[in-house]
Amino acid sequence: MTNTNRDGRAVVWTAFVVAVFGWGVGFYGPGVYLAALHQAQGWPISTISLAITAHYLVSALLITCLPDAYRRFGVARVTMGGAVFAASGAIAWTNVQQAWQLVPALMLSGIGWAAMSGAALNAMVAPWFERGRPQAISTAFNGASIGGLLFAPLWMALIAGGGLSLAGFIVALATVAIVCPMAWRFLGRTPPAAASNAEPPLSRRVLLRQPGFVTISVAFALGMFSQIGLFAHLIARLEPDFGATVAAMAISVTTLCAVLGRTLLGWLLGERDRRLAAAANLLMQAVGALLLAFGDGVVPLAMGCVLFGLGAGNMTSLPPLIAQREFRPADVGTVVALVTAVNQAVFAFAPAIFGALRDFTGSYLVAFFAAAVLQTLAAATVARGRRFS
C-alpha cells in the first residue's frame, strides 16, 4: 500500500468520525433540544421549532462559503473550528434559561453544523480519490447514519442520568477531544490532485445558471424535503400500529437500512449512470412512502420503512458523485456546497409543513402521499438532467 493510499484511507475514516459527531450534534441534537426544552422550560413547541429552523437556515447560508474558507484556511482548521462551534452550540442549547438565548445558541450550532455537513465531508474525501470515489464517499457518509444510531440513545441516557446541562457538556467535550486531534493529524495533508489542479473556479452566479446544476439542486431539494419531513413524523405515524417502543426501534432499522443501501451503491455504482441511479433511488423511496401512507398492518409498514431506509443514505452521497462526473474538478466543491445549502434551506421547513398537513387532515395519509409524489417528481427531474450532462 502506497503512502497516498494510506493517507487517503486515513482521511476517509477521519471524515467518518466527523460525520458521526456532525450529525449526532448538529442534525439529531436539535430534535433532542426540542423535547427537553419544552419539558424543562414549558416553552411552546412552535417557538423552539422556529429556532431549529433558523439553525438549519444559518448553516445553509454558511455552507455556500465553505469552498472559500477551505482555500483560505485549509480543511483541517475549518473542521477544527466547526467542532469547537458545534460543541459551544451544544452547551448553549442545553443551558438556555430564557427564550432570547436560543438566538446565540442557534448561531453557534449553525456554524458548527455547516463545517461538519455533507459538503464538508465531500471536501475532505473527494480530492483523494478518482476511481474509488463512490466507495470512499459512501464510507465517509455512513458516519452520519452511525451518528444517528449512537447519539439518539446517548443523548437520552445522558439527560436521564445527569440532566440536560451535563449532557450538553459531555457531548461538547467529546466532540472537541475526538474531532480536533484527528482533523489536525489527517486533514492537513495535501491530496495528490491538488498540486496539479490549477484551474480557476467558476463563480457561483455562473454555476447557478447551468441546467445541470439546476436539475441536481431541484431534484435533491425535493427528495430531501420529503425525506426529512417523513423521518420527523415517522414515530408518530407508526406508534398507533406498533406501539411506542417498536416504533422507535423502526427508526433504528430504517437507519441501518440507510447504511446498507449507501454501502451497496458505493460498491456497485462503478462507472454506471449516476443520474439513473439517483432516479431509481428516489422511486424506491417513493414506493416506501406510499406503503407508509396507505399501509395497514405490520408487513406493509415494515416494508415501507425498509424501502425508504435503503434509499435514505444515498440522498446525501449521490449529489457529490454526480457533480464529480459532470463538473470540472475546480468547481465540484462549490457545486456540492451550493446543492447542500439549497437542500438544507428547503428541508428546514419540512417537519413543520408535514405537521400542519397532519393537523389539517387528521392523519398522515396526505402528508406521506405528498412525499411520494415529490420523490417521483425528483426522480423525473434528475433523470431529465442527463440531456445536459
N, C-alpha and C positions, 0 to 999 in steps of 0.2 A: 504493500500500500504506500503510495507516494505521500509526501508531506501535504500536498494540495488536497488529496482525498481526505486525509486525517483532519486537516483544518476545516474542510467543508462539512464533514460529519459532525465535528465539534460545534460548528455554527448552527447546524440543524437542531441538535439537541439543546443548545442554548436557547434557540427560538422556541422550541417546545416548552421549556421551562418558563420563558417569558409569557407564552400563551396561557399556561396553567395559571399563573398569577394575574396576568392581564384580564382574562375572562373571569377568574374567581373573584377578583376585587372590583373590576370596572364594569363587568357585564352582569354577573349574578349578585354582586353586592347590593346594588340599588333595590332589588326585589326584597332582600333581607331588611334593608333600612325601612322600606315601606311598611312592612308588617310590624317591625319592632317599634318604630317611632309612633305609629298610630296607636299602638297599645300603651306605650310609655307616656306619651305626651297628650294623647287624645285629639290630635290634630286631624282634620278631615283627610280622607284618602285622596281627594282631589288636589289638596294643597301639596302633599308630598309627591303625588304623581306628576304635578306640574314641574316640581324641582327635578325629578328624574328625567323628564323630557328635556328640560334645559341642560342637564348633564350631557345627554346624547347630542344635543344641538351644538353645544360649546365644543365638544370633541369633534363633531363633523366639520366645523369650521377650521379647527386647528389641523386636522388630518391633511387638508389641502396644502398646508405649509411644511409638511414633513420632508418632501424632497429637498427644499431649500435648506432646512435645518440640518439634514444629513450632509449636504455639500459643505456647509459652513463649520459644523461642529463634529461631524463624524457619527456613525451609527452607535458606537459604544457610549459616547457621552449623552446622546439624546435618550438612549434606552435607560441609562442610569438615572437621568433626570426624570424620566417618566415614572420609574419605580419610586423615586422619592415623592413625587407629586401624588401618585396613586396611594402611597402609604399615608401621606398627610391628609388626603381626602378621606380615607377610611377613618382616621382619627377624628377629623372634623365632623363627618356624618354621625358618628357614634357618640358624639359629645354635645350635640346641639340641644340647647335649652329653650331657645326662642325661635320662632319661625324665620325671622330675618337671617339667622345664622345658616340657614340652608343655602343662601346665595354664595358665601365664600366656600362652603363645603362642595357645592356642585362645580364651582370654578376649578378647585384643586383636583377633584376626581375627574373632571372632564379633560384636563390637561394630561393627567396620568393615563387615562384610557386611550387618548389619541396616540400617545407614544408607545403603546403596547397593543395596538389594534392589528387587524389583518393587514393593513397597508404596511405597518411596521414589520410584521413577520416576513412579508414578501421582500421588503428592502434588505432584510438580514440575509435571507437564504438565496434569492434569485441570482445574484451575481456570481455565486459559486458553482452553479450548475447550468448545463445546457440540455444534454440528452436525458439526464436523470432528474430533471426539474420536477416532473409530476410526483415522483416518489418523495423527493425532498420536501416539496410544499405540503404534501399530504401528511407526512410525519410531523412537520412543524405545527400544522394547523390542528392535528389531533390533540395537541396540548390544550386547545380551547375546550374540547369535549371532556377531557380528563379534569380540567379545572371545574367544570360543572359538576362532575361526579364527586369530586373531592370537597369542593368548597361549600356546596349547598348544605350537606350534613355537618361540615366542620363549623360553619357559622352558627348553626342551630345549637350544636353541642357547646361551643364556647359561650354563647349567650346564656344558655341554661345553667352552665357551670359557674360563670363569674360575672354575668351581666353584659350589657351592650358595650359599655365603655372599655372594659377589659378585653372583650373580644376584638374590638377595633384595634386596640394597641398591639395585641398579639399578632394579628394578621398583618398589620403595618410593619412590625419588626421583622417578621418572617420574609415579607416581600423585599425589603431593603437588604436584609442579611443574605438572601439567596440570589436574587437577581443581579444586584450590583457587582459582586465579585465575578460572576460568570460573564456578564457583559464586558467588564474591563479585561478579563482574561482572553475571551474568544471573539468578541465582536470588533476589536480594534485592528484586526489583521486586514491586509489589502487583498481582495479577491483577485484572481489571475486576470479576469477580463477587464478590471478597472483601468489598468495602465494603458491597454490598447484602445479603449473606448474614448475617443476624443471628440465625438460628435456633440455639437451644442444641442441642448434640448429645445423642443418647440415650446412656444408659450401656451399657457392654459387656454387662452382665448382660441387659439388655432385648434387645439385638441378638442375643445368642446363642440366645435362646428363639424367635426368629422363624423360621417354616418356610422362608421364602425364603432366609434366611442358611444354615440347616442344609443345604438341598439344594445350594446352591452349594459350601459348605465340604466336604461329604462327597464330592460328585462330583469336585471337582478334587483333593482329597486322594488319592482312589483313582487318578485319572488320573496325577497327578504321581508317586505311588509306583511305578506301572508304568513310567512314562517314565524316571525316574532309575535304577531297577533295571536296565532294559533297556540304557540307554546305558552304564552302568558295566561291563556284560559284553558289549557288542556286539563289540568287537575279538576277545575270546576266543571268541565264537560264530562269527565269520566267518573267523578265521585258518585253521582246518583246510581250508576250501573255497577261500579267496582267497590265503592266504599273509599274512605279517605286514605287508608294505608296502601291498598292495592293501586289506587290512582297515583299516589306519589311514587310507587315502585314503577309504574308505567313510564314516568318521566325518565327514570334511570335506564329502563330498557330502550326507550327511544334514543337516549343519548349514546348508549352502547352501539345501537344500530348506526348512528351517525359516524362513529369511529370506524365501524366495519365498512360502511359504504364509501367513506373517504379513502380508506386504505385500499380497497378493491379497485376503485377508479384510478388511484395513483399507480398501481401496478399494471392495470390493463389498458390504460389510455394510450400509451406509447405515442405513435405518430398519427393516431386516428383523429377525425374531425372533432375539434373541441367544442364547437358550437352545437353540433348534433348531439354530442354527449350531454351538453347542458340542457338542450331541449328535452331529451329523454329523461334526464334527472327531474326536471320540472314537471313533466307529465306524470312520472311516478308519484311525486308528491301530491299532484292534483287528485290522483286516484285515492291516495291515503286520506286526503282531506274530505273527499266525498264519502268514504267509508265512515269517517268520524262524524260527518254531518248527518248521514241517514242511517248509520248502523244502529242495530238494536240487539244487544247481547254481547257476550264476551268475545266470540270469534271475530265478527266483523270489526269491532272496535280495536281488538288487539292487532289485527292485520292492518288497520289504518295507522296505528302507531308505528308498526314495523316499516311499512312503505314510506310513510312520511319521514321517519327517522333515517332510513337508508340514504335519502337524498339531502338531509339537513346539513351534514358536514360539507358536502360539495358546494354548497351555495357560497361559502367563503373562499374555498380554494380554487374554484373554476375561473373566476374573473382574472386572477394573475396569469393563469395558464393560457387563456385566450389572448390576453394582452401581449404575452411573450411572443405568440405566433404572429400577431397582426401589426405590431408597432415596432419602431426602431428601439434598440436597447437603451438609447439615451432618453426615450420617452416612456418606457414601461413603468418606471416608478411613479411618475406623475399621473399616468392614466389610472393605475391601481389606486393611488391616493384619492383621485377625484371620484372614481366609482365607489370606493368605500365611503367617502364623505356623503355622496348623494344617497347611497343606501341608508346610511345611519340617519340622515336628516328626514328621510321618508318613514323608516320603520319606527322612529321615536314616537310617532302618533298612533301606531298600530294597536297597542293594548287599550288605549282609551276608546278608539273607534270600534274595536271588537266588543268592548264592554257596553258601549252605547247601543250597538245593534242587539246585543243580548237583552238589555233592559227594555228596548223598544218592542221587540218581538216576543219576548218571554221564553226564548230558547236559543240554543247555539246553532240551529239549523241554518239560518240565513247567513250568519257570520262565517261559518265554516264552508258553506257552499260558495260564498263570495271569495273565500281564499282559493278554492279550487278553480273558479273562473279566472281569477287574477293570475294564477300559476299557468293556466292554459294560454292566456294572452302573452305571458312572459316567454313561454316556450316558442310560440309563433314569432315573437319579436326577435329572440336571439337566433333562431333559425334563419329568419329573413336577412339578418346581417351577414350571412355567408356571401351574398351577392356583392358586398362592399369589401370583403377581405381579400 
